[in-house]
Amino acid sequence: MQPYFAIYQSAELLDRVREGYHRLAACDLCPHHCGVNRIKGEQGRCCSGLQPRIASANLHRGEEPPISGSKGSGTIFFSGCTLSCLFCQNYPISQQNNGETISTAELAKRMMGLQKRGAHNLNLVTPTHWLPQFLAALWLAIPQGFNLPIVWNSSGYETVEALQLLDGVVSIYLPDMKYADDIQAEELSGAPGYTAFNRAAVKEMLRQVGQLQVDDNGIALQGLIIRHLVLPQARAGSVETLPWIADQLGVETNIALMSQYFPAWEATNRDGINRALTHDEYDAAVEALEEAGLENGWVQELETE
């Protein structure tokens, strides 16, 4: 039985839905604290109003092995984003807001559809700005038989207060740790104060779900996996972030050290990030990972230079 069943049965989930929608009236779901009234359709930095907007809901097999497993992860890509990364590979969804606007009842239906297709989990991609709408859809889906573990697949630019609404709801947190320097975070992703918000967020995530636990087939049941995308010119701050993870979260923390950077979206016109990653740049991050004693997780191959 998933932990959110107890919250549902005690009516606490409905209280959290109400609190989430109350926060939409002067939106403070992310660190931007735009203060717009999304109940009335106003939009802030994420270009999102009241009704959920999604780009797709499908089985996905390209995630980390404990998430994708053998049957695939039931992935919902939400439109819009709280960040504005110049190099976003999903920019038609995140920056251009491509997708369809649906009701929370329809979102619950899509969640049930992924479960019926055999997904190992429900994987919510870029969900932060749709947190109340997701909780409402979950409240509708549970009495229909929904029982998948929930993966919160986010940028990591989040507030502890918003994440506390997910305590006992989310089983697996899959956040990014993008930067160790706020100047880089603001220049490349429009994310003021990213480092402090991000580090507080991942600590809260770990408090809620602990380190990664898998079943006998290697499928994630609960826990934290951190993604770190290595950027050209060491602009992601890998040599600072990886030791911080080891020291503050524990050397047992699972890390996905990603090498797939390429200059997408507006990065093609920006000096320093308008090229692919080099082997030397990625090798330096791998060395930092090893020196930090982080042995759990995944290191990718860098095929071209």
C-alpha positions in Angstrom: 0.0 0.0 0.0 1.3 3.4 -0.9 1.9 5.9 1.9 -0.6 8.4 0.4 -3.4 6.0 1.2 -3.2 6.9 4.9 -3.2 10.6 4.1 -6.2 10.1 1.8 -8.2 8.1 4.4 -7.5 10.7 7.1 -8.7 13.5 4.8 -5.3 15.2 5.2 -4.8 14.9 1.4 -7.9 17.0 0.8 -6.6 19.6 3.3 -3.4 19.8 1.3 -5.3 20.2 -1.9 -7.1 23.2 -0.4 -3.9 24.7 0.9 -2.3 24.3 -2.5 -5.1 26.1 -4.3 -5.1 28.8 -1.6 -1.5 29.4 -2.5 -2.3 29.7 -6.2 -4.3 32.9 -5.4 -1.0 34.7 -4.8 1.3 32.1 -6.2 4.3 31.2 -4.1 4.8 27.6 -5.2 8.4 28.2 -6.3 11.2 30.5 -5.2 10.2 33.2 -7.7 7.2 34.0 -5.5 5.4 35.8 -8.4 2.3 36.5 -6.3 0.0 36.3 -9.3 -3.6 35.1 -8.9 -3.6 31.9 -11.0 -7.1 31.1 -9.8 -8.2 34.0 -12.0 -5.9 32.9 -14.9 -3.0 35.2 -14.2 0.4 33.9 -15.1 3.8 34.3 -13.6 7.3 33.2 -14.6 6.1 29.6 -15.4 3.5 30.9 -17.9 0.9 28.7 -16.2 -2.7 29.5 -15.0 -5.3 27.4 -13.2 -5.9 24.3 -15.3 -3.2 21.7 -15.7 -1.3 21.7 -19.0 0.6 18.7 -20.2 2.6 17.8 -23.3 2.3 14.0 -23.1 1.5 11.1 -20.9 3.2 7.9 -21.9 5.5 5.0 -21.0 9.1 6.1 -20.9 12.1 3.8 -20.9 14.9 6.3 -20.9 15.2 7.1 -17.2 17.6 5.6 -14.7 17.2 1.8 -14.5 15.4 1.7 -11.1 12.8 4.2 -12.6 12.3 2.7 -16.1 12.7 -0.9 -15.1 11.5 -3.5 -17.6 8.0 -2.1 -18.2 8.7 1.7 -18.4 7.9 4.7 -16.2 4.5 6.3 -16.5 5.7 9.7 -17.5 3.6 12.9 -17.6 5.5 15.9 -19.1 4.0 19.1 -17.7 4.1 22.3 -19.8 5.9 25.4 -18.7 8.7 25.6 -16.2 9.9 27.7 -13.2 13.3 27.9 -14.9 14.3 29.4 -18.2 17.4 27.4 -19.0 19.1 28.7 -22.2 20.2 25.1 -23.0 16.9 23.3 -22.3 16.6 20.2 -24.5 12.8 20.2 -24.0 12.3 23.9 -24.8 9.1 23.4 -26.9 7.5 22.1 -23.7 9.2 24.1 -21.0 9.8 27.5 -22.7 7.3 27.6 -25.5 4.6 26.0 -23.4 3.5 23.5 -26.0 0.8 21.0 -24.8 -2.9 20.7 -24.0 -4.9 22.2 -21.2 -6.9 19.6 -19.3 -9.0 19.3 -16.2 -7.8 17.7 -13.0 -10.3 15.0 -13.6 -8.7 14.3 -17.0 -5.3 14.4 -15.3 -6.5 11.7 -13.0 -7.7 9.7 -16.0 -4.3 9.9 -17.6 -2.7 8.7 -14.4 -5.0 5.7 -14.3 -4.3 5.0 -18.0 -0.6 4.8 -17.3 -1.2 2.4 -14.4 -3.4 0.2 -16.6 -0.6 0.1 -19.2 1.7 -1.5 -16.6 3.9 1.4 -15.6 6.2 0.8 -12.6 5.5 4.3 -11.3 4.0 7.7 -12.0 6.8 10.0 -13.2 5.9 13.7 -13.0 8.3 15.7 -15.1 8.7 19.5 -14.3 5.7 19.4 -11.9 6.5 22.1 -9.3 4.2 24.8 -10.7 1.4 22.2 -10.9 1.7 20.8 -7.4 -1.9 21.7 -6.2 -3.5 20.4 -9.4 -1.6 17.1 -9.1 -2.7 16.7 -5.5 -6.3 17.2 -6.7 -5.9 14.7 -9.4 -4.4 12.2 -7.0 -7.4 12.7 -4.6 -9.7 11.9 -7.6 -7.6 8.9 -8.8 -7.2 7.0 -5.5 -10.8 5.9 -5.2 -10.6 4.7 -8.8 -7.8 2.3 -7.8 -4.7 4.3 -8.4 -1.7 2.9 -6.4 1.5 3.6 -8.2 4.6 5.0 -6.5 5.0 8.7 -7.4 8.3 10.1 -8.8 8.8 13.8 -8.4 11.1 14.6 -11.4 12.1 18.2 -10.9 14.6 21.0 -11.5 15.3 21.2 -7.8 14.4 24.9 -7.7 11.8 24.5 -5.0 10.8 25.7 -1.6 10.7 23.6 1.5 7.2 24.9 2.3 5.9 23.6 -1.0 7.7 20.2 -0.7 6.1 19.7 2.7 2.7 19.3 0.9 4.2 16.2 -0.7 5.4 14.6 2.5 4.0 11.1 2.5 2.7 11.5 -1.1 5.9 11.2 -3.2 7.9 8.0 -2.9 10.9 8.8 -5.1 12.5 12.2 -5.6 14.5 12.7 -8.7 15.7 16.3 -8.6 18.5 18.2 -10.5 21.3 19.8 -8.7 22.2 22.2 -11.6 24.6 24.8 -10.1 26.9 25.6 -7.2 27.1 29.3 -8.1 24.2 31.7 -8.1 25.7 33.9 -10.9 25.7 30.9 -13.2 22.2 29.9 -12.1 20.8 33.3 -12.9 22.7 33.8 -16.1 21.9 30.4 -17.6 18.6 29.5 -16.0 17.0 32.7 -14.7 17.1 31.2 -11.1 18.0 33.7 -8.4 19.3 32.1 -5.3 19.3 28.7 -6.9 22.1 27.2 -4.7 20.5 27.8 -1.3 17.0 26.9 -2.5 18.2 23.7 -4.2 20.3 22.5 -1.3 17.5 23.1 1.2 15.1 21.3 -1.1 17.2 18.2 -1.5 17.7 18.0 2.2 14.0 18.1 2.7 13.5 15.4 0.0 16.0 13.1 1.8 14.3 13.7 5.1 11.0 12.6 3.6 12.0 9.5 1.7 15.6 8.6 2.7 18.1 6.9 0.5 17.1 4.8 -2.5 15.5 1.5 -1.8 14.7 -1.1 -4.6 12.8 -4.3 -4.8 14.2 -7.7 -5.7 14.0 -6.7 -9.4 15.9 -3.5 -8.9 12.8 -1.3 -9.2 12.8 1.8 -7.1 10.4 1.7 -4.1 11.4 4.8 -2.3 14.2 7.2 -1.9 16.3 10.0 -3.5 18.2 10.0 -6.8 20.1 13.2 -7.7 20.8 14.2 -11.3 23.7 16.4 -12.1 24.3 17.6 -15.7 27.9 18.5 -16.4 28.2 21.7 -18.4 30.9 23.2 -20.5 33.6 25.3 -18.8 32.7 23.7 -15.5 29.7 26.0 -15.2 27.6 23.5 -13.3 30.1 23.6 -10.4 30.5 19.8 -10.3 33.7 20.0 -8.1 31.7 21.9 -5.5 28.3 20.1 -5.7 29.5 16.5 -5.6 31.5 16.9 -2.3 28.6 18.8 -0.8 26.3 15.9 -1.6 28.7 13.4 0.0 29.1 15.6 3.1 25.5 16.8 3.6 23.4 13.9 2.2 25.8 11.0 2.6 28.2 9.0 0.4 25.4 6.4 -0.1 23.4 8.9 -2.1 22.6 7.8 -5.7 23.9 10.1 -8.4 23.2 10.2 -12.1 26.1 12.1 -13.5 24.9 13.1 -17.0 27.1 13.8 -20.0 24.4 14.5 -22.6 24.7 18.3 -22.7 24.4 19.8 -26.2 23.7 23.4 -27.2 19.9 23.5 -27.6 17.4 26.4 -27.5 19.3 29.7 -27.0 22.6 28.2 -26.1 23.6 28.0 -29.7 24.2 31.7 -29.6 26.0 31.9 -26.3 29.8 31.8 -26.1 31.1 29.1 -23.8 28.0 26.9 -23.9 27.5 26.8 -27.7 29.4 23.5 -28.0 29.2 20.0 -26.8 30.9 18.8 -23.6 34.6 17.7 -24.0 36.0 14.5 -22.6 38.3 16.5 -20.3 35.3 18.3 -18.8 33.3 15.2 -18.1 36.3 13.3 -16.8 37.0 16.1 -14.3 33.4 15.6 -13.0 33.8 11.9 -12.8 37.1 12.4 -10.9 35.2 14.7 -8.5 32.5 12.1 -8.0 35.1 9.4 -7.2 37.1 11.7 -4.8 33.9 12.5 -3.0 33.3 8.8 -2.4 30.0 8.7 -4.2 29.8 5.1 -5.5 26.1 4.6 -6.0 24.5 5.7 -9.2 25.3 6.0 -12.9 28.1 7.5 -15.0 27.5 7.9 -18.7 29.8 7.5 -21.6 30.8 10.6 -23.6 30.9 9.4 -27.2 32.0 12.5 -29.0 34.2 15.5 -28.4 
